[in-house]
Amino acid sequence: MATYLDAILAAHRLRAAGDRRPVAELEAAAAAASPPRPFEAALRGKGLAVIAEVKRRSPSKGPLHAELDPALLAKQYAAGGAAAVSVLTDEPHFGGSAADLAAARAACDLPVLRKDFTVCAADVYDARAMGADAVLLIVAALDDRELRAFHDLALSLGMGVLVEAHDDREVQRAVDVGARVVGVNQRDLVTFEVDTDRAVRTAAAIPDGVVRVAESGITGRDDARRLCDAGYDAVLVGEHLVTSADAAAAVRRLVDACS
């Protein structure tokens, strides 16, 4: 039986297979974008860095914020002290778009991560072309050749890279390609269930000097504090912030969790 991840990756790889744009066109579009903002450095500041996410819907829960305004939300995130913004750009499964990313980035001075399922080099070029300062690479979605190639390409474009893992083995694969920012997603991309102990269990597998990011299942100050105590430098939070009545205050509570 096909899983959520199988279906999403199949759709993205089918689209990629039909993309006939020449590399020169992709390179030109990426080069025309405004200079990238430093993503890794933003996460290395004092205290717990919050990557606040613009997320319209999820495959498992449906719509999260029907009237979401990415520009307004990005401003609120910045006002709350977020270190970076993450924007879902997958349209079929998450309701996102490149326009959401462009609007969020124009509304604040924070580095912006393109949150999507990167499956080909064109996805990396497109991320830079739409203004993304960083790109997500999911270890479970890529083989070692793809992971290294897309990681190196993103760096060559001046972008940051968040390499996402789910266990010790995937963390090692991320480290092997030179990842400087490693995320541990507590959401199982096969079942979409959240294991709130996953990041704590996996923290020790991430070497010193690598930025540690915990993702998914973070619902407030207590979760953030626990992850900070486990050695995480940053948390990536979407649903909790998107559904909050006061996004700026919700971000601030997370930022202050380790103070």
N, C-alpha and C positions, 0 to 999 in steps of 0.2 A: 504494500500500500504506500502511495506517495506521501511524503511528509510536506509540511509547510516549506521547509528549505528546498526540497527537491523541486517543488512547483515554482518557487520564486527563481531559483537558479536556472531552471529550464527555460523560463520566459526570458530571462536576461541573456542567456547564451544564444537563444534563437534570434533575438534582436541583434546581438553582436555579429552573428553569422551573416546577417543580411546587410551589414554596414560596409559599403564599398568606398567610403571616403578615402582619398589618398593621404598618406602620412604628412605630406607637405601642407595640406589644408588643415589638418589637426594641429600641427605645430604652429602655423600662422595664427590660428584662433587663440591658442594658449598664450602665445607671445603678446597678443594684443590686449590681454587682460591687465588690469591694474596690478602693481607689484604685490606679491603675497605678504601677508602679515605673519609674524613669527608665532607659530603654534606651540612648538615644544617649549620655548622660553616662557610662554604665558602660563604653562602648567608647572613650571619650576619655581614659581614665586613662593613666598612664605605662606604657611598654613595649607589648608585644603582648597585646591582649585576646583571650581565647579564648571563643567561643560554643560550648559543648559540647552535643552533640545527643543526645536520647533517640530512638532509631530502632530499631524492632523488625525490620523487613525492608526489602528494596528490590525493585522490580519486576524488576530484571535479575539479582540474586543470590539472591533468596529470603530465608529467615529468617537474621538476623544474631545474634540472642540470644533463643532460645526462652523462657527463664525471666526475661526482663528485668523488673526492679522499678523503675519510674520514680522512686519516692520515694528508694530507696536510691541509685540512680545520680545523682540530683540532689544528694544529700548528698555523694557522693564527688567530684562535679564541683566543688562549692563548696569542699570541703576542699583540692582541688588548686589552687585559685586562679582558677577560671573567672570571667569577667566577667558572663556571662549563660548561660542555658540555652535551647536550641531543642528543641521537642517536635513530632514528626510527629503530626498528628491525622487524617490520611487513613486510613480503615480498609480499603477494598477493595484498595488498592495497596501500602500501607506498614504495615498492621496497627496503626495508631495510633488514638487516640480522645481525646475531650475529657476523659475520666477520667484518661488518662495525663498530660495537661497539668495538671489540677487537683492530682493527686498530687505531681507534680514541684514545682509552685509552693509547695504547702503545706510541702514538706520543706526549703526553703531560703529565703534572703532575696534571691536574685538575680532580676533581671528575666527574664521568660520570653517567648520569641518563639513565636507559633503558626506552625509550618511547615506550610503547606498550599497548595492551589491556589485562591486567592481569585478568584472570577469574578462576584460580585455584592455589593451593599451589605450584604445579610444576612450574608454571610461575615465582614465586618468587625465588624458588631454582635455576631455570635456569638463572635468571638474575644475581644472585651472581656467578654462575658457569662460565658464559661468561665474568665476570669481572666487572659487573655493581656495582657502589657504592651506587646507589639509584634506587628505583623502583616507577613507576607511578601507582596510584590506582584511578580509575575514579568512583566517587560516583554514577553517573547515570547508571553505568554498573554492580553494585554489590548491593546485599541486605545487611542489617546491619550485619548479621552473617559473611558473606564473607569479608566485609570491615574490621571488627575488626580482624578476623583471619589472613588475609593477612598482615594487618598492623603490628600486633604483631609478626608474623613470620619474616617479613623483619627486624624489630628491633632486634630480637633474633639473626639474622645473621650478625648484625653489620651494616646494611644498613640504609641509609636515605630513607624517604618516602615523595613523593610529592602527596598529596591527592587533586584531582581536583574536583572542584565544578562549578556550573553554576548559582546558585541563593542562597538566604539567607537560604532556607531550607536545601539545600545540604551542605552549609557551616556548619550548625549546626550538621548535621550528621557526618561530618568530625571531628569537635571539640569533639563530643561525644565519638569517639574512641581514642581520645588523640592525634590527629594530631598536629605536631609541625610546619609543612610546608603546607600551604593551597594555592592552585592555583585557580584562577578564570579564566576559559577559556571563552574568548569572542566569540568563535566560537560555534554556536549551533550544537551539535552533531547529531541532527535529520535532520536539513536542510543544515548544513555546512555553513550557512550564518554568517557573523561576525557583532556583535553589539559593536561598539567601546565605548559605554557608560556603558556596562555591569560591567566591573571591578570597575569603579568609583562608580556606584550605590551600589555595593556589598561590598565595602571595609569595611564599618562600621560594617558589620556582623562578621568580623574576629576579635577575641579578641586580645588585647594587649599581646605581648610576643610570639605570633604565627607569623612565617615568612609569609609575604604576597607576593604572586607571581602572576603577571598578565600575561596571556598567549593569544596569537593570535591577529592579527590585528595591530601589532606594526610595523610601517613603517618608523620610524626615530626618531630623537632627540625630536621633539615636542610631539610625543606620549609618549615617555619615560618620559619627564618632567612632563606631565600631570598626569601620573600614580604615579610618585614619589611624586608629590604634594598631591595626593589622599591617600598617606600613604603606598604605596607599597615598599617593600624592594628589590624586584627583578622582572625582566621581562624575560620571555622565548620567544625567537625570532627565527623563522626558515626561512620562505620564504624570508623575507627581507634580511637576511644575505646570504643565499645560492645563491640568484640571484644577489648579489652585485658584482661589478667589483673588489672591494678591501675589502675582508671580515674583515681583521684586522682593517682597518680604519672605517668600518661601526660599528664594535663592540665598538671601542674607542669613537665614537660619542654618542653612547647610554650610555656608562659608564660615560661620561662627562656631560650628560644631567642634572644631579642634582648638579654639582659642582659650 
